[in-house]
Amino acid sequence: MYLLLFTESFKNTFMLQRKEFTKHAPEIINWIDTFFKNIENLPVKSLVKPKDIYDQLPTKAPQHAEDWEQILDDLTNIILPGITHWQHPNFHAYFPANSSVESVYAEFITAALGAQCMIWDTSPAAAELEEKMMDWLKDLMGLPSEFEGCIQDTASTATLVAIITAREWKTNFQSNEYGVPNNLRTYCSSQTHSSIEKGVKIAGMGSRNLIKIGVDDQMRMRPDLLEKAILEDIENNKIPTCVVVATGTTGTVAIDPLKDIAAICKKYNVWLHVDAAFAGTALLLPEYQWMIDGIEDADSFVFNPHKWMFTNFDCTVYFVKNVDLLLRTFEILPEYLKTKTRGAVNDYRDWGIPLGRRFRALKLWFVMRGMGINGIQSKLRKHIQLNDYFADFIQQSDHFEWVTDPILNFTCFRYIPSRKESTKTINLLNKSLLSQLNQTGKAFLSHTLVDDKYVLRMVIGQTYVEQKHIDLVIQLLKELALKIENDYASNK
Ligand SMILES: *Cc1c(COP(=O)(O)O)cnc(C)c1O
């Protein structure tokens, strides 16, 4: 029956109904192809000023259909200059949101199918492909076999889901019915992502009940301080509810010691959520599975294929050990959503916050099949090697230094002037260096603070990055360091 769809007679009706598609699709594909081919010539970070784009757009929506030629021209001339190119090989800022040709293909088809995959009935293939993709990833990443997973829109959502589930579990599902007590404590390190605080606030637990635990010299949570905080809380009639471990902090990719923290969570009966949003992708490499040593005692785990796994935004993978707790927390069942298959299949609307869901499993399937696990692994290893190469340059340079140890595809570094200067002055020099670097349009890096030091973050995670791109950054850094030294000399 499905083959019939594509025979000539069926094809004709299909084409008639969608004739606009085949008429203009080649132009769209051509536009994308030109974009891909020229991306390296575009400024990585958009250089437009506020309102530059807005002011070029008409005040009112068009009454009549416009020409596709005109629409695509405006796309090129008005919109493109205002895009920061996350897919440029010299995008090294924040964390990547990389993509791949395989993922783009999937997005075409996802859009064409236009399925809303809230429950199994509304597209059984979407639910079952999602289930299978979770099995594949669990197996590849060395996660415990009893974990069950689903796709969420972002890590922020997944962490919120974890915090709310912990809240319900700890209050015997009373908070959902009667409201939230004001003594439920959540713990994370001082370096953890802002989504934890946001999650605690939205969950109604209060940001004052989020306790930030001190870190060691590599920015990792100190288990001794965690245990101390928990004991103090118990003493004061607070209820230790949830600990969030960062497997790769956002600032410096610090890996919290999961095993030691897991033992503490077990001892005090606290929910343990692992946030591996960025670094989780490295678990596809067996040599990095040490990062989650102790995972069998975790209750939930999140990572973002939409960061480093060649799957374009958005796609977050969320695993839980006890799916019943998740379902009891989020389940709803209005009459109009009752189905005959309930219980026999996964209705993913009960696994998180939104009711409606995109068909995101398709892009994971295309990426894993189209690239092969070997292909994915060799790209990840290449990024890590390129980072070793970059980190060596920093360490050997007289003008730069590591601030924390390089890890995976990440180096945290700063410029150091040849003369002795205060931290404040060094910070200003680094700020100026970064801004000048980004203004070249040739590369884009971002910064963070480590203690009181302003530091630059170099992340090498773009799908098509090569050594020549890293050499370009090295070149720019050398030139800018020299310029700063010279400006300095002439000011005196
Ligand atoms: C990026 C990041 C997040 C947030 O990810 P979103 O998917 O954008 O919500 C959370 N935690 C860590 C450690 C991250 O690096």
The ligand as an SDF file (V2000), in Angstrom:
LIG
                    3D

 15 15  0  0  0  0  0  0  0  0999 V2000
   24.0130   23.8470   28.1400 C   0  0  0  0  0  0  0  0  0  0  0  0
   23.8170   23.3500   29.4950 C   0  0  0  0  0  0  0  0  0  0  0  0
   22.5510   23.3140   30.0830 C   0  0  0  0  0  0  0  0  0  0  0  0
   21.3390   23.9150   29.4230 C   0  0  0  0  0  0  0  0  0  0  0  0
   21.0350   23.3140   28.2340 O   0  0  0  0  0  0  0  0  0  0  0  0
   19.6840   23.6790   27.4450 P   0  0  0  0  0  0  0  0  0  0  0  0
   19.4420   22.4680   26.6150 O   0  0  0  0  0  0  0  0  0  0  0  0
   19.9990   24.8860   26.6390 O   0  0  0  0  0  0  0  0  0  0  0  0
   18.6300   23.9400   28.4410 O   0  0  0  0  0  0  0  0  0  0  0  0
   22.4210   22.7460   31.3220 C   0  0  0  0  0  0  0  0  0  0  0  0
   23.4840   22.2380   31.9810 N   0  0  0  0  0  0  0  0  0  0  0  0
   24.7220   22.2660   31.4580 C   0  0  0  0  0  0  0  0  0  0  0  0
   25.8600   21.6590   32.2200 C   0  0  0  0  0  0  0  0  0  0  0  0
   24.9330   22.8210   30.1940 C   0  0  0  0  0  0  0  0  0  0  0  0
   26.1540   22.8450   29.6850 O   0  0  0  0  0  0  0  0  0  0  0  0
  1  2  1  0
  2  3  1  0
  2 14  2  0
  3  4  1  0
  3 10  2  0
  4  5  1  0
  5  6  1  0
  6  7  2  0
  6  8  1  0
  6  9  1  0
 10 11  1  0
 11 12  2  0
 12 13  1  0
 12 14  1  0
 14 15  1  0
M  END
$$$$
